[in-house]
Amino acid sequence: MAGLLRNRADRTQLFLAATGPFILLFPFLVSFNFVFEIALWIIVWFCLCRHNHILHNHVHFPFTNSKPVNRLIGLMLGFCTGVTVGNWKITHVHGHHVEHKIGHLRSREFARLLSVNGNAAFSGRAALAHAVRTAPLQWFLPLRVMLSGAFGAPSMRRKFFRFYLGEFFLIYGIVAVVSYCNPAKGIAYFGLMYSLVYLISRYTCYATHAASISGSKYSIANVCLHPKYNAMFWNFGFHVAHHIRPAAHWTALPALYADLGVHEESDAVLVQTNVVGLFMPTTFVWQRIADPKA
């Protein structure tokens, strides 16, 4: 395993990815009364609610040195979240991380529909509206791009699109079969959980980029530097460093951020409730950044 892993720090994420499908399928094998079913749903969601962050890390920095194993990990994470690796690559790697080049990349103009206005002030209502409006688009647009790339005009990347289109149909085919066996639980575990993943993903994108623009040349995202937040979400709070070097491993982000020499503005862009980490601390603060102090 040591030779297979690219970075030993990813052992926990790899374990969570491998166990996730079994956790998600377990409720389909048991039957309880209504109260226990609700409790079981909450437990399953608590176990899986960070898997989209794991998928984000795996797409940017695949966990192993084996392409087949990486593809299997991607399939497991896609099944747990409803967000496939192809979806992440099209909307995030090939869309979100090149937003500043969209005007010169006509094939990626779809990303404009998912973009966040970095000049607009953050508000909870605007964040919710953005999430509700763009969550369906994040599901539909990559599928349209994959279909177009796989069967449209000749393309050098046709193999890429066909592979990830096959990945999409495999995952959602399994979902359809399992849901057919138990439609009520299919709605609860696939319909509701997948919807929450997409909504939270879009909300997080809004939180990390709304009102991020300031006078600094590095004001391309907001940051949350609380140690507990970054321990829970694999340094996702060092979001500026991630945008500067998207392929960097998550363990390198604090040092990359420190090397920028920037500081955080005192006013908070967003005070985010701490749900996953329960009650200590109760909130996490997101801030925009400014250039080094004189």
C-alpha positions in Angstrom: 0.0 0.0 0.0 2.9 2.4 0.8 4.2 2.0 -2.8 0.7 2.4 -4.2 -0.2 5.6 -2.4 1.3 8.8 -3.8 1.0 10.5 -0.4 0.5 8.6 2.9 -1.5 11.5 4.2 -4.3 10.3 1.9 -4.9 7.1 3.8 -7.9 8.4 5.7 -9.5 9.7 2.5 -8.8 6.4 0.7 -10.5 4.5 3.6 -13.5 6.8 3.6 -13.8 6.4 -0.2 -13.6 2.6 0.0 -16.1 2.2 2.8 -18.6 4.9 1.5 -20.5 2.7 -1.0 -21.1 0.0 1.6 -22.4 2.7 4.1 -24.7 4.1 1.4 -26.1 0.6 0.5 -26.5 -0.7 4.1 -29.9 1.0 4.6 -31.3 -0.9 1.6 -30.5 -4.2 3.5 -32.4 -3.4 6.7 -35.8 -2.1 7.8 -36.7 -0.2 10.9 -39.6 1.9 12.1 -39.9 5.5 10.9 -37.9 7.1 13.7 -35.0 4.7 13.4 -35.0 5.2 9.6 -34.6 8.9 10.1 -31.8 8.3 12.6 -30.1 6.0 10.1 -30.3 8.5 7.3 -28.7 11.1 9.5 -25.9 8.7 10.4 -25.3 7.8 6.8 -25.2 11.5 5.7 -22.8 12.3 8.5 -20.5 9.5 7.3 -20.7 10.7 3.6 -21.1 14.5 3.8 -17.3 15.1 3.2 -17.0 12.7 0.3 -17.4 15.5 -2.3 -14.3 17.2 -0.7 -12.5 13.9 -1.0 -13.5 13.6 -4.7 -12.3 17.2 -5.2 -8.9 16.2 -3.8 -8.7 13.0 -5.8 -9.5 14.8 -9.1 -6.7 17.4 -8.5 -4.2 14.9 -7.0 -5.1 11.3 -7.7 -4.5 9.2 -4.6 -2.5 6.3 -6.1 0.1 5.6 -8.7 -2.3 3.1 -10.5 -4.7 4.4 -13.1 -7.1 1.5 -12.7 -7.2 2.0 -8.9 -7.7 5.7 -9.3 -10.6 5.1 -11.6 -12.1 2.7 -9.1 -11.8 5.3 -6.4 -13.4 7.8 -8.6 -16.3 5.4 -9.3 -16.8 4.8 -5.5 -16.8 8.5 -4.7 -19.1 9.3 -7.6 -21.5 6.7 -6.3 -21.4 8.2 -2.9 -22.0 11.8 -4.1 -23.8 11.6 -7.4 -21.0 13.8 -8.8 -18.8 11.8 -11.2 -15.2 12.4 -11.9 -16.1 13.5 -15.4 -18.5 16.1 -13.9 -15.8 17.4 -11.6 -13.2 17.6 -14.4 -15.6 19.4 -16.8 -17.1 21.9 -14.4 -14.3 22.4 -11.9 -10.9 21.6 -13.5 -11.8 22.6 -17.0 -14.3 25.3 -16.0 -13.9 26.9 -12.6 -10.1 26.9 -12.5 -9.9 28.6 -15.9 -12.6 31.2 -15.5 -10.1 34.0 -16.2 -9.6 32.4 -19.7 -13.2 31.6 -20.6 -13.3 34.4 -23.1 -10.5 32.6 -25.1 -11.9 29.1 -24.6 -15.2 28.9 -26.5 -15.5 25.2 -25.7 -15.8 26.1 -22.0 -18.3 28.9 -22.2 -20.8 26.8 -20.2 -18.7 27.7 -17.1 -20.1 31.2 -17.2 -23.5 29.8 -16.1 -21.8 28.5 -12.9 -19.6 31.4 -12.2 -19.7 33.5 -9.0 -19.4 37.3 -9.0 -16.3 38.1 -6.9 -17.3 41.7 -6.6 -20.8 41.1 -5.2 -21.2 41.3 -1.4 -21.9 38.0 0.2 -25.4 37.3 1.6 -27.0 34.1 2.7 -30.0 34.8 0.5 -27.8 35.3 -2.6 -25.7 32.2 -1.7 -28.9 30.1 -1.4 -30.3 31.5 -4.7 -27.0 30.7 -6.4 -27.0 27.1 -5.1 -30.6 26.5 -6.1 -30.1 28.0 -9.6 -26.8 26.3 -10.4 -27.1 22.9 -8.7 -29.2 21.5 -11.6 -26.9 23.1 -14.1 -23.9 21.4 -12.5 -25.6 18.1 -13.1 -27.0 18.8 -16.5 -24.2 20.8 -18.3 -21.4 18.3 -17.9 -23.7 15.6 -19.3 -24.5 17.7 -22.3 -20.8 18.4 -22.8 -20.0 14.7 -22.5 -22.7 13.7 -25.0 -21.6 16.4 -27.4 -17.9 15.5 -27.1 -18.6 11.8 -27.4 -20.9 11.8 -30.4 -20.7 15.3 -31.9 -18.1 16.7 -34.3 -14.7 14.9 -34.5 -12.7 15.7 -31.5 -9.2 14.8 -30.2 -10.8 14.4 -26.8 -13.6 12.0 -27.9 -12.0 9.2 -25.9 -12.1 11.4 -22.8 -15.7 12.2 -23.2 -16.8 8.6 -24.0 -15.0 7.2 -20.9 -16.6 9.7 -18.5 -20.0 9.3 -20.2 -19.7 5.6 -19.6 -18.7 6.3 -16.0 -21.9 8.4 -15.6 -24.2 5.8 -17.0 -22.6 3.0 -14.9 -23.0 4.9 -11.7 -26.6 6.1 -12.4 -27.4 2.7 -13.8 -26.5 1.1 -10.4 -28.5 3.8 -8.7 -31.5 3.1 -10.9 -31.4 -0.7 -10.2 -31.0 -0.2 -6.5 -33.8 2.4 -6.4 -36.1 0.1 -8.4 -35.8 -2.5 -5.6 -36.7 0.1 -3.0 -38.1 3.3 -4.4 -38.7 5.1 -1.1 -35.1 4.6 0.1 -33.9 5.4 -3.4 -35.5 8.8 -3.1 -34.2 9.3 0.5 -30.6 8.2 -0.1 -29.9 8.9 -3.7 -32.4 11.6 -4.5 -32.1 13.6 -1.3 -28.4 13.1 -0.6 -27.3 13.7 -4.1 -29.3 16.9 -4.2 -27.8 18.0 -0.9 -24.3 17.3 -2.3 -24.9 19.5 -5.4 -26.6 22.3 -3.4 -23.8 22.4 -0.8 -21.1 22.2 -3.5 -22.6 25.2 -5.2 -23.1 27.1 -1.9 -19.4 26.4 -1.0 -18.3 27.7 -4.4 -20.3 30.9 -3.7 -18.9 31.2 -0.2 -15.3 30.8 -1.3 -15.5 33.4 -4.1 -18.3 35.9 -3.5 -16.9 39.3 -2.3 -13.3 38.0 -2.7 -12.1 40.8 -5.0 -10.0 43.4 -3.2 -6.9 45.4 -4.1 -4.6 42.4 -3.8 -3.4 40.6 -6.9 -4.1 37.4 -5.0 -7.7 38.2 -4.1 -9.1 35.4 -6.2 -10.8 33.5 -3.4 -11.7 33.8 0.3 -9.9 31.9 3.0 -10.8 30.2 6.2 -7.7 29.5 8.3 -9.2 28.0 11.4 -7.1 24.8 12.2 -10.2 22.7 12.9 -11.9 23.6 9.6 -8.8 22.7 7.7 -8.3 19.5 9.6 -11.8 18.4 8.8 -11.7 19.5 5.1 -8.1 18.8 4.2 -6.9 22.4 4.1 -9.7 23.5 1.8 -9.7 26.8 3.6 -6.4 27.8 2.0 -8.3 28.3 -1.1 -6.2 31.1 -2.6 -3.2 28.8 -2.5 -5.3 26.0 -4.1 -6.2 28.3 -7.0 -2.6 29.4 -7.6 -1.5 25.7 -7.7 -4.5 23.5 -8.3 -2.4 20.4 -8.7 -0.6 20.8 -5.4 -1.3 18.2 -2.7 -3.5 19.5 0.1 -0.7 19.1 2.7 1.3 21.7 0.7 -1.3 24.4 0.7 -0.5 26.0 4.1 3.2 26.5 3.1 2.2 27.8 -0.3 -0.2 30.3 1.3 2.5 31.4 3.8 4.9 32.0 0.9 2.5 34.5 -0.6 3.1 36.8 2.4 -0.5 38.1 2.3 -2.7 38.7 5.3 -6.4 38.4 5.9 -8.7 41.4 6.1 -10.2 41.9 9.6 -13.8 42.0 8.3 -15.4 38.7 7.7 -17.0 37.9 4.4 -19.0 35.0 5.9 -19.4 33.5 9.3 -20.2 29.8 8.5 -21.9 27.6 11.0 -19.9 24.6 12.0 -22.1 21.6 11.4 -19.8 18.7 10.6 -17.5 19.4 13.5 -20.5 19.9 15.8 -20.2 22.7 18.4 -16.5 23.5 19.0 -16.1 26.1 17.6 -19.6 27.0 16.6 -18.6 29.0 13.5 -15.8 29.4 11.0 -14.9 32.8 9.5 -14.2 33.3 5.8 -12.1 36.4 4.9 -10.8 38.0 1.8 -7.1 38.6 1.6 -4.9 41.7 1.2 -1.3 42.3 0.1 1.5 42.1 2.6 1.5 44.7 5.3 4.1 47.5 4.9 
